[in-house]
Amino acid sequence: MSSIPAPVRQVLQAQNDALAMKVGTAVLGKQLDAQQQAGDSVNELLAQNVQVQKQIASGHLDVQA
């Protein structure tokens, strides 16, 4: 048997659970930030693609922009 009294063990478990929840929430927040950045990058690439397609359609491609 454990030498730690049950009430103390319960408090320690509750603290451990709370910390695990905080860590999980922080990780999910970071994942959401990364997904947002990836989405922003995709949107930027699509916007650039539209601009290039318009330039090609008009017969002029601005390669310096």
Secondary structure, 3 states (H helix, E strand, C coil): CCCCCHHHHHHHHHHHHHHHHHHHHHHHHHHHHHHHHHHHHHHHHHHHHHHHHHHHHCCCCCCCC
